């Protein structure tokens, strides 16, 4: 897999192997696995206030919709690129346009948050990781690397 | 002739301002937190970076103070960008 910036803004991901496709599909799978309710999580300090019913009723559902939409954008981009690449010799190509950069960043963040919740990666010691935890750690690092590129090359 | 003395007193109490707080978490990248604070509050980079470091070191930081309605709007904007945030009335 190669990830590179585009002259007109945005990033292009060249998908070169079946493993690359599996890793990219893993972004949304990781984000959805474990039942983390991100909207509740980011609002938790607000919801601790007994007078926060309006927040729970009006803001949290909006947040939830926004977070779901981020994952849908990533899922659709990967699925469309896979359809286009099917039967071609050339690598699959996924374009992250500047106007979608924040959604990709957010979706990758959701995946990293979910992995952190499940595997407590921030407290992990590399030499003592189980294979499952190590795999999660590598995925989280990969997602963070793409986030770093988005932030540095596209969003700023 | 006795006059009437009228004394007028003004007593204006301003509504106490509200703070917007951002709480630390183990996942959000530090440059991203800085970027969000720049984007939402139009802070210069050095101020946003200093606030980000306060969040990182102390677990939370007051990033804005003012009217409640605006504080709620900012908290919602921060949460939409996956930063854990809340508001509180100043002491």
gemmi code that builds the backbone of each chain (N, CA, C; Angstrom):
import gemmi

chains = {
    "A": [
        ("UNK", (0.846, -1.188, 0.000), (0.000, 0.000, 0.000), (0.887, 1.245, 0.000)),
        ("UNK", (0.462, 2.200, -0.777), (1.174, 3.482, -0.767), (0.160, 4.590, -0.474)),
        ("UNK", (0.557, 5.546, 0.332), (-0.293, 6.710, 0.608), (0.516, 7.951, 0.267)),
        ("UNK", (-0.036, 8.803, -0.590), (0.731, 9.972, -1.029), (-0.188, 11.174, -1.217)),
        ("UNK", (0.362, 12.367, -1.040), (-0.464, 13.568, -1.247), (-0.665, 13.849, -2.725)),
        ("UNK", (-1.749, 14.522, -3.042), (-2.052, 14.919, -4.416), (-1.725, 16.400, -4.593)),
        ("UNK", (-1.315, 16.766, -5.797), (-0.981, 18.167, -6.062), (-2.179, 19.079, -5.851)),
        ("UNK", (-3.367, 18.592, -6.203), (-4.563, 19.433, -6.081), (-5.178, 19.366, -4.671)),
        ("UNK", (-4.469, 18.722, -3.743), (-4.974, 18.578, -2.377), (-5.581, 17.200, -2.181)),
        ("UNK", (-5.530, 16.702, -0.978), (-6.056, 15.376, -0.701), (-4.956, 14.329, -0.724)),
        ("UNK", (-5.381, 13.090, -0.499), (-4.444, 11.961, -0.484), (-4.928, 10.891, -1.450)),
        ("UNK", (-3.977, 10.116, -1.949), (-4.340, 8.937, -2.748), (-3.740, 7.710, -2.075)),
        ("UNK", (-4.568, 6.695, -1.927), (-4.084, 5.423, -1.374), (-4.063, 4.414, -2.511)),
        ("UNK", (-2.892, 3.873, -2.803), (-2.779, 2.796, -3.792), (-2.875, 1.468, -3.053)),
        ("UNK", (-3.832, 0.665, -3.469), (-4.096, -0.606, -2.782), (-3.524, -1.723, -3.654)),
        ("UNK", (-2.481, -2.391, -3.159), (-1.697, -3.268, -4.027), (-1.882, -4.752, -3.761)),
        ("UNK", (-2.589, -5.115, -2.737), (-2.706, -6.553, -2.436), (-4.017, -6.818, -1.701)),
        ("UNK", (-4.423, -8.086, -1.674), (-5.631, -8.432, -0.901), (-5.495, -8.053, 0.577)),
        ("UNK", (-4.257, -8.137, 1.091), (-4.054, -7.757, 2.497), (-4.349, -6.269, 2.697)),
        ("UNK", (-3.939, -5.455, 1.704), (-4.222, -4.007, 1.802), (-5.728, -3.758, 1.886)),
        ("UNK", (-6.474, -4.475, 1.031), (-7.946, -4.290, 1.076), (-8.492, -4.678, 2.443)),
        ("UNK", (-7.947, -5.770, 2.991), (-8.441, -6.231, 4.298), (-8.156, -5.183, 5.380)),
        ("UNK", (-6.965, -4.583, 5.294), (-6.596, -3.571, 6.297), (-7.527, -2.356, 6.190)),
        ("UNK", (-7.809, -1.957, 4.949), (-8.657, -0.766, 4.773), (-10.100, -1.040, 5.207)),
        ("UNK", (-10.584, -2.248, 4.897), (-11.941, -2.585, 5.372), (-11.972, -2.674, 6.895)),
        ("UNK", (-10.816, -2.935, 7.483), (-10.725, -3.049, 8.940), (-10.992, -1.739, 9.667)),
        ("UNK", (-10.839, -0.604, 8.964), (-11.053, 0.689, 9.652), (-12.466, 0.744, 10.227)),
        ("UNK", (-13.445, 0.504, 9.381), (-14.833, 0.623, 9.857), (-15.214, -0.572, 10.746)),
        ("UNK", (-14.613, -1.734, 10.435), (-14.909, -2.888, 11.303), (-14.384, -2.638, 12.717)),
        ("UNK", (-13.162, -2.130, 12.797), (-12.607, -1.826, 14.130), (-13.464, -0.794, 14.852)),
        ("UNK", (-13.884, 0.244, 14.100), (-14.659, 1.321, 14.721), (-15.982, 0.797, 15.288)),
        ("UNK", (-16.566, -0.199, 14.614), (-17.900, -0.671, 15.025), (-17.852, -1.823, 16.013)),
        ("UNK", (-16.693, -2.455, 16.141), (-16.615, -3.612, 17.028), (-16.436, -3.148, 18.476)),
        ("UNK", (-17.153, -3.778, 19.360), (-16.966, -3.476, 20.778), (-18.078, -2.644, 21.374)),
        ("UNK", (-18.947, -2.131, 20.510), (-20.121, -1.429, 21.016), (-19.829, -0.105, 21.699)),
        ("UNK", (-18.709, 0.535, 21.324), (-18.400, 1.840, 21.917), (-19.389, 2.877, 21.386)),
        ("UNK", (-20.048, 3.583, 22.297), (-20.932, 4.677, 21.874), (-20.147, 5.976, 22.020)),
        ("UNK", (-19.551, 6.384, 20.908), (-18.661, 7.548, 20.950), (-19.402, 8.819, 21.337)),
        ("UNK", (-20.645, 8.958, 20.864), (-21.415, 10.163, 21.186), (-21.605, 10.280, 22.702)),
        ("UNK", (-21.906, 9.159, 23.342), (-22.040, 9.148, 24.800), (-20.703, 9.447, 25.464)),
        ("UNK", (-19.653, 8.902, 24.871), (-18.324, 9.057, 25.475), (-17.876, 10.520, 25.466)),
        ("UNK", (-17.981, 11.175, 24.306), (-17.501, 12.566, 24.250), (-18.405, 13.515, 25.036)),
        ("UNK", (-19.658, 13.062, 25.281), (-20.605, 13.900, 26.028), (-20.660, 13.548, 27.506)),
        ("UNK", (-19.914, 12.547, 27.927), (-20.129, 11.994, 29.268), (-19.986, 13.045, 30.370)),
        ("UNK", (-19.017, 13.952, 30.226), (-18.835, 14.969, 31.269), (-20.035, 15.921, 31.294)),
        ("UNK", (-20.627, 16.134, 30.150), (-21.804, 17.006, 30.041), (-23.034, 16.292, 30.616)),
        ("UNK", (-23.135, 14.996, 30.325), (-24.313, 14.229, 30.745), (-24.305, 13.945, 32.241)),
        ("UNK", (-23.163, 14.173, 32.897), (-23.107, 13.968, 34.346), (-23.954, 15.002, 35.080)),
        ("UNK", (-24.225, 16.130, 34.406), (-25.063, 17.176, 34.997), (-26.516, 16.702, 34.998)),
        ("UNK", (-27.183, 16.756, 36.169), (-28.576, 16.270, 36.214), (-29.526, 17.054, 35.302)),
        ("UNK", (-29.118, 18.263, 34.895), (-29.988, 19.074, 34.029), (-29.606, 18.934, 32.551)),
        ("UNK", (-29.073, 17.795, 32.196), (-28.553, 17.646, 30.833), (-29.502, 16.897, 29.901)),
        ("UNK", (-30.778, 16.844, 30.247), (-31.722, 16.064, 29.430), (-31.779, 16.546, 27.984)),
        ("UNK", (-31.745, 17.891, 27.805), (-31.794, 18.424, 26.440), (-30.597, 17.954, 25.632)),
        ("UNK", (-29.446, 17.947, 26.303), (-28.226, 17.510, 25.610), (-28.387, 16.058, 25.161)),
        ("UNK", (-28.884, 15.243, 26.066), (-29.075, 13.817, 25.752), (-30.095, 13.636, 24.627)),
        ("UNK", (-31.132, 14.466, 24.649), (-32.234, 14.276, 23.691), (-31.943, 14.864, 22.317)),
        ("UNK", (-31.194, 15.975, 22.290), (-31.022, 16.682, 21.007), (-29.600, 16.614, 20.453)),
        ("UNK", (-28.613, 16.762, 21.306), (-27.231, 16.844, 20.802), (-26.651, 15.450, 20.547)),
        ("UNK", (-26.820, 14.563, 21.499), (-26.196, 13.243, 21.373), (-26.664, 12.497, 20.108)),
        ("UNK", (-27.954, 12.502, 19.793), (-28.355, 11.819, 18.539), (-27.709, 12.437, 17.297)),
        ("UNK", (-27.556, 13.776, 17.288), (-26.882, 14.442, 16.162), (-25.429, 13.992, 16.051)),
        ("UNK", (-24.774, 13.931, 17.200), (-23.378, 13.483, 17.205), (-23.289, 12.063, 16.658)),
        ("UNK", (-24.211, 11.230, 17.115), (-24.203, 9.817, 16.690), (-24.366, 9.730, 15.171)),
        ("UNK", (-25.282, 10.524, 14.628), (-25.490, 10.522, 13.165), (-24.216, 10.969, 12.443)),
        ("UNK", (-23.587, 11.998, 12.976), (-22.357, 12.509, 12.353), (-21.254, 11.463, 12.356)),
        ("UNK", (-21.108, 10.750, 13.462), (-20.055, 9.733, 13.548), (-20.369, 8.555, 12.615)),
        ("UNK", (-21.632, 8.188, 12.538), (-22.016, 7.112, 11.606), (-21.729, 7.521, 10.161)),
        ("UNK", (-21.990, 8.798, 9.853), (-21.774, 9.290, 8.483), (-20.290, 9.213, 8.109)),
        ("UNK", (-19.415, 9.477, 9.077), (-17.975, 9.384, 8.788), (-17.604, 7.964, 8.360)),
        ("UNK", (-18.137, 6.996, 9.082), (-17.814, 5.601, 8.742), (-18.416, 5.214, 7.396)),
        ("UNK", (-19.603, 5.732, 7.113), (-20.248, 5.412, 5.837), (-19.419, 5.948, 4.660)),
        ("UNK", (-18.823, 7.126, 4.828), (-17.987, 7.717, 3.758), (-16.770, 6.831, 3.490)),
        ("UNK", (-16.141, 6.361, 4.544), (-14.955, 5.499, 4.372), (-15.365, 4.172, 3.731)),
        ("UNK", (-16.441, 3.614, 4.244), (-16.913, 2.318, 3.735), (-17.224, 2.408, 2.238)),
        ("UNK", (-17.900, 3.487, 1.861), (-18.285, 3.650, 0.453), (-17.053, 3.859, -0.424)),
        ("UNK", (-16.089, 4.648, 0.048), (-14.873, 4.908, -0.741), (-14.110, 3.609, -0.984)),
        ("UNK", (-13.990, 2.785, 0.051), (-13.258, 1.521, -0.094), (-14.032, 0.571, -1.018)),
        ("UNK", (-15.344, 0.495, -0.825), (-16.159, -0.407, -1.655), (-16.139, 0.028, -3.124)),
        ("UNK", (-16.264, 1.323, -3.378), (-16.249, 1.817, -4.765), (-14.900, 1.550, -5.429)),
        ("UNK", (-13.826, 1.780, -4.687), (-12.491, 1.540, -5.245), (-12.285, 0.062, -5.534)),
        ("UNK", (-12.802, -0.801, -4.669), (-12.663, -2.252, -4.883), (-13.443, -2.679, -6.124)),
        ("UNK", (-14.625, -2.097, -6.308), (-15.432, -2.427, -7.492), (-14.696, -1.997, -8.760)),
        ("UNK", (-14.139, -0.795, -8.750), (-13.419, -0.269, -9.918), (-12.174, -1.112, -10.209)),
        ("UNK", (-11.517, -1.575, -9.157), (-10.254, -2.295, -9.334), (-10.454, -3.759, -9.714)),
        ("UNK", (-11.669, -4.256, -9.510), (-11.913, -5.692, -9.745), (-11.579, -6.042, -11.198)),
        ("UNK", (-10.728, -7.029, -11.380), (-10.359, -7.495, -12.720), (-9.298, -6.652, -13.401)),
        ("UNK", (-8.827, -5.587, -12.763), (-7.783, -4.745, -13.369), (-6.407, -5.192, -12.875)),
        ("UNK", (-5.415, -4.952, -13.689), (-4.029, -5.247, -13.289), (-3.491, -4.158, -12.363)),
        ("UNK", (-3.973, -2.938, -12.576), (-3.472, -1.785, -11.820), (-3.918, -1.869, -10.352)),
        ("UNK", (-3.148, -1.237, -9.462), (-3.600, -1.205, -8.064), (-4.906, -0.419, -7.923)),
        ("UNK", (-5.677, -0.781, -6.916), (-6.870, 0.009, -6.630), (-6.464, 1.378, -6.107)),
        ("UNK", (-7.307, 2.347, -6.359), (-6.965, 3.694, -5.908), (-8.121, 4.302, -5.117)),
        ("UNK", (-7.788, 4.791, -3.951), (-8.781, 5.494, -3.126), (-8.333, 6.939, -2.998)),
        ("UNK", (-9.220, 7.837, -3.349), (-8.900, 9.256, -3.253), (-9.605, 9.843, -2.025)),
        ("UNK", (-8.830, 10.536, -1.215), (-9.434, 11.275, -0.099), (-9.375, 12.750, -0.481)),
        ("UNK", (-10.493, 13.280, -0.888), (-10.540, 14.673, -1.312), (-10.505, 15.594, -0.084)),
        ("UNK", (-10.011, 16.827, -0.268), (-9.882, 17.732, 0.892), (-11.177, 17.879, 1.686)),
        ("UNK", (-12.316, 17.938, 0.989), (-13.586, 18.147, 1.706), (-14.014, 16.912, 2.507)),
        ("UNK", (-13.378, 15.765, 2.249), (-13.697, 14.551, 3.014), (-12.627, 14.241, 4.062)),
        ("UNK", (-11.588, 15.071, 4.116), (-10.449, 14.749, 4.988), (-10.863, 14.654, 6.459)),
        ("UNK", (-11.716, 15.589, 6.894), (-12.140, 15.556, 8.305), (-12.961, 14.311, 8.616)),
        ("UNK", (-13.770, 13.882, 7.638), (-14.567, 12.668, 7.864), (-13.659, 11.434, 7.967)),
        ("UNK", (-12.674, 11.360, 7.088), (-11.716, 10.253, 7.181), (-10.974, 10.315, 8.514)),
        ("UNK", (-10.524, 11.505, 8.868), (-9.804, 11.648, 10.137), (-10.682, 11.154, 11.287)),
        ("UNK", (-11.946, 11.578, 11.274), (-12.864, 11.182, 12.342), (-13.119, 9.688, 12.366)),
        ("UNK", (-13.273, 9.088, 11.196), (-13.498, 7.639, 11.132), (-12.292, 6.866, 11.653)),
        ("UNK", (-11.110, 7.324, 11.273), (-9.883, 6.677, 11.771), (-9.770, 6.864, 13.282)),
        ("UNK", (-10.174, 8.020, 13.768), (-10.164, 8.262, 15.209), (-11.103, 7.304, 15.929)),
        ("UNK", (-12.266, 7.087, 15.332), (-13.226, 6.143, 15.934), (-12.612, 4.743, 16.032)),
        ("UNK", (-11.918, 4.341, 14.966), (-11.293, 3.014, 14.978), (-10.231, 2.935, 16.073)),
        ("UNK", (-9.419, 3.996, 16.204), (-8.377, 3.987, 17.237), (-8.981, 4.023, 18.644)),
        ("UNK", (-10.051, 4.782, 18.799), (-10.717, 4.817, 20.114), (-11.261, 3.440, 20.486)),
        ("UNK", (-11.890, 2.792, 19.509), (-12.473, 1.468, 19.778), (-11.368, 0.459, 20.118)),
        ("UNK", (-10.241, 0.527, 19.397), (-9.129, -0.388, 19.695), (-8.561, -0.103, 21.080)),
        ("UNK", (-8.465, 1.172, 21.421), (-7.950, 1.548, 22.742), (-8.870, 1.008, 23.842)),
        ("UNK", (-10.176, 1.143, 23.608), (-11.145, 0.652, 24.604), (-11.001, -0.861, 24.813)),
        ("UNK", (-10.839, -1.574, 23.696), (-10.807, -3.043, 23.783), (-9.470, -3.578, 24.285)),
        ("UNK", (-8.383, -2.912, 23.886), (-7.046, -3.485, 24.138), (-6.172, -2.647, 25.072)),
        ("UNK", (-6.650, -1.503, 25.496), (-5.869, -0.630, 26.383), (-4.444, -0.444, 25.841)),
        ("UNK", (-4.357, -0.032, 24.607), (-3.068, -0.001, 23.908), (-2.111, 1.032, 24.492)),
        ("UNK", (-2.637, 2.106, 25.079), (-1.744, 3.148, 25.603), (-0.930, 2.626, 26.779)),
        ("UNK", (-1.401, 1.522, 27.407), (-0.648, 0.957, 28.534), (0.109, -0.307, 28.123)),
        ("UNK", (0.092, -0.617, 26.829), (0.674, -1.884, 26.383), (2.207, -1.824, 26.369)),
        ("UNK", (2.824, -2.919, 26.760), (4.286, -3.058, 26.667), (4.558, -3.998, 25.496)),
        ("UNK", (5.353, -3.519, 24.532), (5.472, -4.206, 23.249), (5.899, -5.665, 23.413)),
        ("UNK", (6.848, -5.915, 24.295), (7.386, -7.284, 24.413), (6.397, -8.244, 25.073)),
        ("UNK", (5.360, -7.707, 25.705), (4.425, -8.579, 26.430), (3.068, -8.687, 25.746)),
        ("UNK", (2.968, -8.195, 24.506), (1.661, -8.197, 23.840), (1.300, -9.586, 23.329)),
        ("UNK", (0.036, -9.921, 23.464), (-0.475, -11.131, 22.822), (-0.591, -10.843, 21.326)),
        ("UNK", (-0.675, -11.901, 20.483), (-0.789, -11.652, 19.037), (-1.976, -10.750, 18.680)),
        ("UNK", (-3.098, -10.948, 19.347), (-4.281, -10.129, 19.052), (-4.066, -8.668, 19.413)),
        ("UNK", (-3.425, -8.460, 20.555), (-3.176, -7.094, 21.006), (-2.121, -6.431, 20.114)),
        ("UNK", (-1.128, -7.225, 19.690), (-0.093, -6.679, 18.813), (-0.687, -6.258, 17.472)),
        ("UNK", (-1.566, -7.121, 16.943), (-2.216, -6.791, 15.673), (-3.026, -5.493, 15.809)),
        ("UNK", (-3.737, -5.374, 16.921), (-4.523, -4.151, 17.168), (-3.602, -2.943, 17.270)),
        ("UNK", (-2.457, -3.123, 17.908), (-1.499, -2.028, 18.077), (-0.985, -1.555, 16.720)),
        ("UNK", (-0.646, -2.528, 15.847), (-0.161, -2.158, 14.516), (-1.244, -1.433, 13.716)),
        ("UNK", (-2.471, -1.925, 13.806), (-3.561, -1.256, 13.073), (-3.735, 0.175, 13.584)),
        ("UNK", (-3.699, 0.321, 14.898), (-3.876, 1.643, 15.485), (-2.756, 2.587, 15.022)),
        ("UNK", (-1.521, 2.072, 14.972), (-0.393, 2.898, 14.496), (-0.586, 3.291, 13.033)),
        ("UNK", (-1.056, 2.328, 12.236), (-1.283, 2.614, 10.813), (-2.358, 3.692, 10.654)),
        ("UNK", (-3.438, 3.565, 11.400), (-4.509, 4.577, 11.332), (-3.963, 5.951, 11.754)),
        ("UNK", (-3.136, 5.952, 12.796), (-2.569, 7.229, 13.282), (-1.646, 7.833, 12.224)),
        ("UNK", (-0.927, 6.971, 11.498), (-0.036, 7.485, 10.438), (-0.838, 8.179, 9.340)),
        ("UNK", (-1.953, 7.561, 8.939), (-2.792, 8.209, 7.910), (-3.371, 9.511, 8.480)),
        ("UNK", (-3.778, 9.473, 9.743), (-4.292, 10.707, 10.365), (-3.238, 11.808, 10.340)),
        ("UNK", (-1.992, 11.429, 10.629), (-0.908, 12.411, 10.629), (-0.735, 13.031, 9.252)),
        ("UNK", (-0.833, 12.202, 8.221), (-0.708, 12.726, 6.849), (-1.884, 13.640, 6.516)),
        ("UNK", (-3.071, 13.221, 6.905), (-4.251, 14.065, 6.631), (-4.111, 15.431, 7.294)),
        ("UNK", (-3.680, 15.387, 8.551), (-3.576, 16.636, 9.306), (-2.499, 17.545, 8.716)),
        ("UNK", (-1.346, 16.955, 8.440), (-0.209, 17.759, 7.981), (-0.367, 18.217, 6.536)),
        ("UNK", (-0.848, 17.319, 5.694), (-0.829, 17.595, 4.250), (-2.149, 18.110, 3.694)),
        ("UNK", (-3.237, 17.871, 4.399), (-4.546, 18.232, 3.828), (-5.307, 19.228, 4.705)),
        ("UNK", (-5.439, 18.939, 5.983), (-6.347, 19.729, 6.825), (-5.748, 21.054, 7.269)),
        ("UNK", (-4.438, 21.114, 7.454), (-3.822, 22.359, 7.964), (-3.643, 23.386, 6.856)),
    ],
    "B": [
        ("UNK", (-42.475, 73.702, 53.002), (-43.114, 72.660, 52.208), (-42.184, 71.461, 52.124)),
        ("UNK", (-42.726, 70.390, 52.502), (-41.890, 69.189, 52.489), (-41.812, 68.595, 51.088)),
        ("UNK", (-40.628, 68.391, 50.638), (-40.456, 67.777, 49.313), (-40.359, 66.265, 49.404)),
        ("UNK", (-40.465, 65.655, 48.301), (-40.312, 64.210, 48.259), (-38.957, 63.877, 47.657)),
        ("UNK", (-38.237, 63.151, 48.405), (-36.911, 62.765, 47.919), (-36.999, 61.364, 47.307)),
        ("UNK", (-36.696, 61.334, 46.086), (-36.713, 60.021, 45.417), (-35.285, 59.560, 45.173)),
        ("UNK", (-35.016, 58.411, 45.648), (-33.667, 57.870, 45.449), (-33.753, 56.653, 44.542)),
        ("UNK", (-32.999, 56.701, 43.526), (-32.999, 55.559, 42.596), (-31.704, 54.779, 42.758)),
        ("UNK", (-31.853, 53.498, 42.900), (-30.642, 52.661, 42.989), (-30.650, 51.678, 41.830)),
        ("UNK", (-29.520, 51.549, 41.283), (-29.395, 50.552, 40.214), (-28.661, 49.347, 40.759)),
        ("UNK", (-29.183, 48.216, 40.500), (-28.515, 46.994, 40.956), (-28.508, 46.016, 39.785)),
        ("UNK", (-27.419, 45.975, 39.122), (-27.327, 45.098, 37.968), (-26.448, 43.900, 38.300)),
        ("UNK", (-26.976, 42.740, 38.136), (-26.167, 41.550, 38.366), (-25.926, 40.853, 37.035)),
        ("UNK", (-24.688, 40.736, 36.681), (-24.381, 40.044, 35.429), (-24.440, 38.541, 35.645)),
        ("UNK", (-24.955, 37.865, 34.671), (-24.982, 36.406, 34.735), (-23.537, 35.910, 34.759)),
        ("UNK", (-23.254, 35.008, 35.677), (-21.881, 34.506, 35.762), (-21.508, 33.804, 34.462)),
        ("UNK", (-20.303, 34.034, 33.974), (-19.924, 33.381, 32.732), (-19.760, 31.864, 32.890)),
        ("UNK", (-19.784, 31.201, 31.785), (-19.632, 29.744, 31.759), (-18.299, 29.392, 31.113)),
        ("UNK", (-17.690, 28.356, 31.633), (-16.434, 27.873, 31.059), (-16.701, 26.690, 30.139)),
        ("UNK", (-15.948, 26.616, 29.073), (-15.931, 25.411, 28.234), (-14.644, 24.663, 28.571)),
        ("UNK", (-14.813, 23.397, 28.911), (-13.650, 22.578, 29.277), (-13.425, 21.479, 28.249)),
        ("UNK", (-12.168, 21.214, 27.955), (-11.804, 20.044, 27.154), (-11.048, 19.087, 28.064)),
        ("UNK", (-11.429, 17.817, 27.989), (-10.835, 16.790, 28.850), (-9.856, 15.938, 28.039)),
        ("UNK", (-8.844, 15.453, 28.713), (-7.809, 14.644, 28.045), (-8.360, 13.261, 27.697)),
        ("UNK", (-7.805, 12.667, 26.667), (-8.098, 11.269, 26.357), (-6.852, 10.665, 25.729)),
        ("UNK", (-6.760, 9.329, 25.734), (-5.497, 8.713, 25.305), (-5.342, 8.572, 23.793)),
        ("UNK", (-6.323, 8.985, 23.014), (-6.302, 8.680, 21.586), (-6.070, 9.909, 20.704)),
        ("UNK", (-6.731, 11.014, 21.002), (-6.623, 12.165, 20.099), (-5.177, 12.656, 19.995)),
        ("UNK", (-4.715, 12.828, 18.756), (-3.343, 13.264, 18.518), (-3.192, 14.715, 18.982)),
        ("UNK", (-2.041, 15.013, 19.574), (-1.828, 16.362, 20.119), (-1.936, 17.453, 19.043)),
        ("UNK", (-1.352, 17.252, 17.857), (-1.511, 18.299, 16.828), (-2.969, 18.477, 16.391)),
        ("UNK", (-3.744, 17.388, 16.503), (-5.165, 17.483, 16.125), (-5.920, 18.352, 17.134)),
        ("UNK", (-5.643, 18.144, 18.417), (-6.311, 18.953, 19.445), (-5.981, 20.431, 19.220)),
        ("UNK", (-4.716, 20.711, 18.928), (-4.308, 22.095, 18.639), (-5.083, 22.640, 17.443)),
        ("UNK", (-5.174, 21.830, 16.405), (-5.861, 22.242, 15.171), (-7.341, 22.536, 15.441)),
        ("UNK", (-7.986, 21.680, 16.235), (-9.411, 21.879, 16.542), (-9.608, 23.200, 17.305)),
        ("UNK", (-8.743, 23.458, 18.279), (-8.874, 24.703, 19.052), (-8.653, 25.928, 18.166)),
        ("UNK", (-7.746, 25.817, 17.210), (-7.528, 26.921, 16.259), (-8.764, 27.126, 15.386)),
        ("UNK", (-9.333, 26.013, 14.947), (-10.451, 26.080, 14.004), (-11.725, 26.601, 14.678)),
        ("UNK", (-12.023, 26.086, 15.859), (-13.288, 26.455, 16.509), (-13.219, 27.850, 17.134)),
        ("UNK", (-12.105, 28.156, 17.782), (-12.024, 29.429, 18.517), (-11.205, 30.491, 17.792)),
        ("UNK", (-10.675, 30.135, 16.637), (-9.800, 31.059, 15.879), (-8.599, 31.512, 16.715)),
        ("UNK", (-8.111, 30.633, 17.577), (-6.931, 30.971, 18.373), (-5.686, 30.877, 17.490)),
        ("UNK", (-4.683, 31.727, 17.778), (-3.402, 31.534, 17.096), (-2.772, 30.215, 17.552)),
        ("UNK", (-1.872, 29.699, 16.742), (-1.338, 28.362, 17.006), (-0.654, 28.265, 18.369)),
        ("UNK", (0.086, 29.312, 18.770), (0.808, 29.201, 20.047), (-0.162, 29.116, 21.231)),
        ("UNK", (-1.272, 29.851, 21.147), (-2.258, 29.784, 22.247), (-2.950, 28.417, 22.261)),
        ("UNK", (-3.317, 27.941, 21.087), (-3.984, 26.627, 20.996), (-3.058, 25.522, 21.485)),
        ("UNK", (-1.783, 25.613, 21.114), (-0.822, 24.584, 21.530), (-0.620, 24.619, 23.045)),
        ("UNK", (-0.607, 25.818, 23.617), (-0.437, 25.931, 25.075), (-1.637, 25.318, 25.805)),
        ("UNK", (-2.844, 25.577, 25.279), (-4.044, 24.975, 25.883), (-4.008, 23.453, 25.755)),
        ("UNK", (-3.584, 22.980, 24.595), (-3.491, 21.530, 24.378), (-2.548, 20.904, 25.406)),
        ("UNK", (-1.416, 21.568, 25.670), (-0.466, 21.023, 26.642), (-1.062, 21.023, 28.050)),
        ("UNK", (-1.864, 22.049, 28.364), (-2.530, 22.072, 29.676), (-3.493, 20.888, 29.790)),
        ("UNK", (-4.237, 20.638, 28.728), (-5.160, 19.487, 28.729), (-4.370, 18.198, 28.955)),
        ("UNK", (-3.269, 18.066, 28.231), (-2.458, 16.843, 28.292), (-1.864, 16.648, 29.689)),
        ("UNK", (-1.362, 17.732, 30.284), (-0.654, 17.618, 31.571), (-1.601, 17.546, 32.771)),
        ("UNK", (-2.705, 18.293, 32.685), (-3.584, 18.408, 33.863), (-4.905, 17.658, 33.703)),
        ("UNK", (-5.103, 17.037, 32.564), (-6.312, 16.243, 32.374), (-7.481, 17.040, 31.832)),
        ("UNK", (-7.411, 18.365, 31.932), (-8.466, 19.193, 31.368), (-8.016, 20.651, 31.373)),
        ("UNK", (-8.686, 21.449, 30.589), (-8.351, 22.886, 30.576), (-9.588, 23.682, 30.200)),
        ("UNK", (-9.677, 24.879, 30.752), (-10.722, 25.823, 30.335), (-10.247, 26.451, 29.033)),
        ("UNK", (-11.019, 26.265, 27.971), (-10.568, 26.768, 26.669), (-11.331, 28.017, 26.232)),
        ("UNK", (-12.416, 28.313, 26.922), (-13.191, 29.511, 26.571), (-14.130, 29.828, 27.730)),
        ("UNK", (-14.456, 31.109, 27.918), (-15.458, 31.522, 28.911), (-16.366, 32.579, 28.303)),
        ("UNK", (-17.632, 32.528, 28.667), (-18.569, 33.518, 28.145), (-20.004, 33.091, 28.389)),
        ("UNK", (-20.897, 33.554, 27.543), (-22.324, 33.275, 27.735), (-22.637, 31.791, 27.558)),
        ("UNK", (-23.676, 31.371, 28.278), (-23.997, 29.951, 28.298), (-24.332, 29.396, 26.907)),
        ("UNK", (-25.131, 30.146, 26.172), (-25.571, 29.646, 24.866), (-24.380, 29.400, 23.936)),
        ("UNK", (-23.457, 30.357, 23.970), (-22.266, 30.226, 23.122), (-21.375, 29.090, 23.631)),
        ("UNK", (-21.314, 28.941, 24.955), (-20.511, 27.863, 25.543), (-21.062, 26.497, 25.107)),
        ("UNK", (-22.382, 26.377, 25.105), (-22.996, 25.117, 24.662), (-22.689, 24.844, 23.194)),
        ("UNK", (-22.738, 25.905, 22.385), (-22.435, 25.750, 20.964), (-20.999, 25.236, 20.786)),
        ("UNK", (-20.060, 25.848, 21.513), (-18.662, 25.430, 21.388), (-18.474, 23.987, 21.869)),
        ("UNK", (-19.135, 23.643, 22.980), (-18.999, 22.272, 23.499), (-19.492, 21.260, 22.460)),
        ("UNK", (-20.581, 21.608, 21.804), (-21.122, 20.711, 20.774), (-20.141, 20.578, 19.602)),
        ("UNK", (-19.538, 21.725, 19.213), (-18.560, 21.694, 18.115), (-17.352, 20.820, 18.484)),
        ("UNK", (-16.916, 20.920, 19.724), (-15.772, 20.118, 20.173), (-16.121, 18.635, 20.189)),
        ("UNK", (-17.332, 18.330, 20.666), (-17.741, 16.926, 20.725), (-17.903, 16.343, 19.321)),
        ("UNK", (-18.370, 17.163, 18.392), (-18.519, 16.682, 17.013), (-17.166, 16.315, 16.421)),
        ("UNK", (-16.096, 16.932, 16.967), (-14.751, 16.588, 16.510), (-14.085, 15.595, 17.474)),
        ("UNK", (-14.898, 14.945, 18.258), (-14.488, 13.830, 19.121), (-13.593, 14.255, 20.283)),
        ("UNK", (-13.681, 15.501, 20.674), (-12.999, 15.921, 21.895), (-14.009, 15.920, 23.031)),
        ("UNK", (-13.656, 15.250, 24.115), (-14.547, 15.192, 25.276), (-14.595, 16.581, 25.907)),
        ("UNK", (-15.785, 17.134, 26.006), (-15.875, 18.502, 26.510), (-17.119, 18.680, 27.365)),
        ("UNK", (-17.115, 19.742, 28.148), (-18.263, 20.040, 29.012), (-18.267, 21.533, 29.295)),
        ("UNK", (-19.346, 21.986, 29.934), (-19.387, 23.382, 30.358), (-19.650, 23.423, 31.860)),
        ("UNK", (-19.221, 24.494, 32.487), (-19.485, 24.678, 33.917), (-19.600, 26.177, 34.198)),
        ("UNK", (-20.406, 26.487, 35.179), (-20.541, 27.902, 35.568), (-19.315, 28.294, 36.393)),
        ("UNK", (-18.802, 29.480, 36.144), (-17.626, 29.920, 36.917), (-18.047, 30.166, 38.359)),
        ("UNK", (-17.085, 29.987, 39.264), (-17.367, 30.178, 40.696), (-17.645, 31.646, 40.983)),
    ],
}
model = gemmi.Model(1)
for chain_id, residues in chains.items():
    chain = gemmi.Chain(chain_id)
    for i, (resn, *xyz) in enumerate(residues, 1):
        res = gemmi.Residue()
        res.name, res.seqid = resn, gemmi.SeqId(i, " ")
        for name, pos in zip(("N", "CA", "C"), xyz):
            atom = gemmi.Atom()
            atom.name, atom.element = name, gemmi.Element(name[0])
            atom.pos, atom.b_iso = gemmi.Position(*pos), 0.0
            res.add_atom(atom)
        chain.add_residue(res)
    model.add_chain(chain)
structure = gemmi.Structure()
structure.add_model(model)
structure.setup_entities()
